[in-house]
Amino acid sequence: MNEPDGESFGSVLRFFRRREWGMTQAKLAKKLGVHVNSVGLWERGEGVPDSHEYLVTNGASTGRQKSFGG
């Protein structure tokens, strides 16, 4: 699998978490400062992260791969 299954936020998140960043849901949740259940909800399409949470955590990073991988 070289790219996300679909265009949904959840499928893209799951792809990068597993393939690009090599993280578990728990590790990503800790890095984001959210509950592990939140990551699962986002990946299943049952919610999306608050934009404020994302911007604070990532400092408006310049690229998807650089957000957590480096």
N, C-alpha and C positions, 0 to 999 in steps of 0.2 A: 504494500500500500504506500504510494508515493505522495498522496494528497488527501485532504479530508473527504469523507463520504458524501457530503452535501455542503450546502452553503449556509446552513444554520449556524448561529453562534456556538451552540453546543457541540456540533460535529467538528467545528474548527478548533474549539478549545480542547476537546478530547484528543484530536490529532496532535496538536502541539504539545500537550501535556505528556502524551505517551511517546511519540516519535522524535520530537525535536528537543524536548526538555528532559525526557526520561524520568518523569516524576509520578508518584502516586497521587491520588486525590488528596490524601492527608498532607503530603509534603507541599502541594500547591496551596492548599487551604492555609497552612501555617505561614507560608511566604506571603500570602495575601492578607493574613490576619482575619480570616473568616472561619466559620465552622465547616468541618469536612462535609456535612450534609449539603451545604450551599453549592459546593463544586458539583456534586452528583445531580442536584436539581438543575443547575445550569446546563450540564452535559445532556440531560434528558429533555431539555427544552421546556422545563417547568418553571423557569424564571431566568432572569438575567442579573448580572451584578449591577449595583448602583453605580452610576457613572462617576460620582464623587469618590467612591471607594477605589475605583480603577485608576483615576487620575492621581490620587494621593499615593497609591502604592507604586505606580509606574512612573510618576513624574513626567507624564506625557511623553513616553519614550518614542524614539524615532522609528522603530521597526518591531514587527511581531516577534521575530526570532530573538531579538536583543532583549526583549522584555524580561525574560527569566533565564535564558540560557547562559548568560555571561557572567 
